[in-house]
Structure formats: structure tokens, C-alpha cells
Amino acid sequence: MFAPVYLDWNATTPLDPLVRAAMLPWLDSRFGNASSRHEYGRQARSAIDEARARVAAAVGAHATEVIFTSCGSEANNLFIKGAAALMKPGLLAISAIEHPCVREPAKQLRRGGWALREIAVDAAGRIAGDDWKAVLDARPTLVSVMLANNETGVLQDIAALADDAKTAGAWFHSDAVQALGKIPVDFRTLGVHAMTLSAHKIGGPLGAGALVIDKRIELAPLIAGGGQERGLRSGTENVAAIVGFGVACERATARLEDEARRLAGLRDRLEAGLVASGMRIFSVEAPRLPNTTFFAADGFDGETLVAKLDRAGFACASGSACSSANPEPSHTLLAMGVERDVARGAVRVSLGRDTSMADVEGFLAAFERLTNELNKLTAMAVQS
Ligand code: PLP
């Protein structure tokens, strides 16, 4: 199979070979329902317990604080809907740049009588201090702000925001899906009540996520049944995926520092090349993930560029992969005040453990060739 250079690591990642090796027995000879009271069940239970300890250790949490889910989207839904279900309707505040799996459940709560407020971001994509103060004055009950944005890579000062929210009496949740494995993520240092993780963004399998949650917070489950995961997520556990998630967490955090430095070097070279081609890089003023570049140029269409890059052998994204069926420009860029025409040209390149300098140089050469071609076509169309 023709394999384009993969530059879309924020969308998903290939399975880490050691993760695969740890999972394989659980897709083959080892099996068991972790609730069964026999040897097969006990072995499955102990594999899950081991994975839970690994996930907890990766984020400085206690194993009892980790609730396994099927994905990050489910964990975000579990916190927002599960917390709201046990409260009387109040004010839910989310940042204006959240992933759809926070925005959509938030809209569902609004239909159920909750007030919903989006916290504004500044031109760099960071929470706007004045709007945050106004939100706190409005006495929110629940707040959700992502640690790292999937499109721009912008990091928020979650520890400070969580501290403010707690003082105001709110429960604070953070979606840490894009941060895990790219920057240090520590549940206690962040000081949040709950945070969301996902396995497939860090070399783990699809089909596993987690909500890390302070045990004092009560939630209503989205899926009721046999009472697995402390009654918060019924359903027979996906042992292979959970085992893979545990090993992926261990691997991603063990090599984090060196890998972050290496990726930042590649990212800087990529951005220098893009700027030389006249591209505008979003959020350079803000602290960002080391692997993510979101850029655009006036007059280009992001979807067209991504399709042409794909044909040239480079897989990247226009806006967020999860919303690429949606022709609307990135809501993150619009929230940052970027003009619609510029936002329509946005392309995201996200790097990962297999990305090399040769990949970056190859991408830049292909990109320059393609944009020159497009410029020539535009010039011809104007003349004719
Ligand atoms: N949150 C963020 C910031 C994401 O980027 C994604 C996936 O792209 C998710 C949540 C959803 O995670 P999952 O794909 O595991 O449902």
C-alpha cells in the first residue's frame, strides 16, 4: 500500500509496537470477564488493575480515581452530563474553543434548562482574563476548559483557572486528551476535579479512554447496568484496549521530555519554512504543544490544500479531523477573531514519534510546489 507521510498525529496515532505486544495475548489465548469469579475472570481483573495503576501513575493520580471509558468523547460526556444530572440546573461555562464532544453535551444541558456560557479567548487562543472574571461573577456550577487545543495546540493555565473556579464554588473539568504524552500532565498540580484522557492519541488503541475524577465528586452514569467502574460505567471491560492504554501511558510519559524537545525542533523548522512561503502561523504568541502547527494564507482553501498534499504523499488535516465533515471554518479560529476567509484556508500539521526531519523537509518542498501551482492557476484565471 502507498503510505503517505503521516502528519496528523493529533487525529490519531499508530499503535506503539510494545503496546501491541502487550495487547495481543488478550486478543488471543488470554480472555475473561473481569467480573467472573474464576481464574479467567481474576486474570482479566488483575490486568485491568495493572493498567489502571499505569494510567494513574502517568498523571499523578490514585488508581481509584481512574474510570475507564470507551474513548475521550465518552469521558467528557460522562463528566458534563453525569455531574449535571445530580444537580439542579445552574450555569455551565465552557471555553469557546472546546472539542465538539464537550460543546455538544453542553448544548444538550441547555435544552434541559441549564444556562450555557462560552468563555471567550483572546487573539492567541488563550482564555480572555476579563471574560473569565465576568464568568466567575455569574457563579457557574460547572466549568470545562481544555488543557491543550487540538487545532492550535494552545495550552491554558488550568491550575490558575481551576483555583479560581473552586473559590467560586464550581466543579472544574479539563479535557487533557491532546496534552497527555506531549507535555507533563499532573492531576494534583492542575488541581482539577476531573480530567479526560484518550488512548489512541498516545500510541494506544482506539476504544479506550478515561475520566480521572476526584472521588468526592458524585456523577450519574451514562450507562447503567452491571456496575463496573465504580458504578460509573457499566459494561464488560475491553481488557485488551485497557491493557494497551496502560502500556501506552507508561511509554508516552517515560520518553516525554526528549521527545518533546525533538518535536519542538522539527516544528520550529517546519514553521520557519512556512513563514518563508508567506504562511501565517496561528497562536505563536501563546504557549503551545511542541508537535502542532496550525497555519493559513489568504486566498487558499484548506480543504483543497489538504487534498493536494494527500495526493503528493503527505497526510495532514484542515481544521480538526473530528469535524472535517463540517464545511464551516474552524470554530477555534473564529473564536480567536480570525477572519472567515483566512480561517477557511487553515491547515493543521501535527507531528509524532515517527516524524523525521526528512519528512518535514519533504513536506515543505511539496507545499511550496503546490502553492506555486495554485498561485499560477489563480493568476491565469484572473487574466482570462
Ligand atoms: N478532546 C480533544 C481535545 C480531542 O482532540 C479529541 C479527539 O480528537 C477528543 C476529545 C475525543 O477523543 P476520542 O477520539 O477518544 O473520543
Residues whose N, C-alpha, C, O or C-beta is under 5 A from the ligand:
A	BS01	PLP	N10 A11 C71 G72 S73 E74 H99 A148 N150 D175 V177 Q178 S198 G209 C322
